Amino acid sequence: MHGDKRRRTAAALRSPVTPQPDEIGSPADLAEALDSTGYLADEGLAMTVFLAMRMGRPLFCEGEPGTGKTSLAAGLAQALGLPLIRLQCHEGIDATQALYDWDFPRQLLHLRTLEAASGGALDADAAERSLYTRRFLLERPLLRALTEAPCVLLVDEIDRADDEFEAFLLQLLDENAVTIPELGEIRAATPPLTVLTSNRTREVHDALKRRCLYHWLEHPDLPREVAILQRRVPGIAPRLAEQVATAVHALRAQELLKPPGVAETLDWARALRELGRDELDAQTAAATLGAVLKYREDLDRVVRAGLDRLLTP
């Protein structure tokens, strides 16, 4: 019941110009819808996402940190007017954290209330049945994705989870359903649009990849990164956007512990905008490098190599 109410509310809040998934007729339509959110997808990515939508298959996005994998899921949800449900994976994550749990404090309070109302003559079987209902169910992201669909489900950094969780996720994606012993089967009326991301800290099993459409995300080329800056940093001077993008590309060419991603490019540009800069010089670059590099070793290496090299167009 609550899921139906949430879906009606979400539908009511959608903009009348927001395209629905079945209105996306081509990869170009999808790229245009993503562009309206500020996410600039190239032709290959738009094609893969479009096919994943049409074929009802999960989308597996792999690439270096900062290439826009997580932002893609957020952009899709915004472009399609769907809720975004995110599961952040980590070492040791299990089904209880990802799927559901029972609200034990409320169950205990409920049990005590029943005992008080019955004057000690409590029907144990009836009490147990009353404890395991949807009222006391805590929906975690995966169960929410099944009950609130249509939605975009982001399974972020699946490479951080262990093999057991990957196998569990594989079954759920196959069936778009889960069985809760106390309640029975819960099945998605409409399968969620699932986006899985990986930074490739380990190899994900082939069984999971086979069920997905795959796309490797690279860092954007220079013209696209300039375009991203102009879209995502309102009012940025064209000269500054070109200088920042050029400098970040030069940084990525160096042997750094953590090459900057698009998020760091945007942070750097926003920091310079806050300082009122329309151009990037070596002194300002030195003072603001902490917005784009996050390791002392990388900072030292770049400073030793000379900041003037970053500003060469």
C-alpha angles and dihedrals in degrees: 000000000000090000091055091050092050091050092050090048092049091049091050092052095051117110112249089234094054109113116232119226093256090052092061099098101174143009087261090057090051093048089051092050091050090046089058088062094049096258111125109204121189122227095265095051093045090051094051094047091047091053092047089054095047096044095043092236129141116253117231112201118189130178147107118311112276099029094117104263097133092039089056092062091047091048092050092051092049094044093050096039092240130137116258116226114189129198111190108204123214139165111293097017112154140184093271091060095041105035117024146317136190122253096239098180091054091044090053092048090049091051092051090050091053091049092051092047093049095048091233095310094109121167100227096200094049091046092052092050091051091053096059104058134114087266091074098034117115108207114214121198099279094049091044089054090056096046099039099042134166087073143114112260115201115197097189123203097355087175088073093062123083130250095263093056091046090055091049091050090048092059093047092051091048095053104024084217140089134198118226107195094220096044108026129230122350113194130183112247087207118021112242119247097250125204118186119191132197133182087198096243082147135004115269114225118267091234090067095042092050090062093053139064107243132220130173112212119212127193108272119263119251099268092047093048090051088051091050090053092050091050099042101036106053115212097015112153112249090233092053093047090053093046094049093048091047092049092049091050089052090051092052090054090061124083098258129163090230116017110207120260130208090274090060091047089055092045091052093049092048091049090053091047090053088054090052094243122157094178135034119233130178094259094051091044091054092050095049103037090109088074092063107025121053104183126074091220090056092048092051093047093051094046091050091050090054128258093231088073090064094058098055107118 
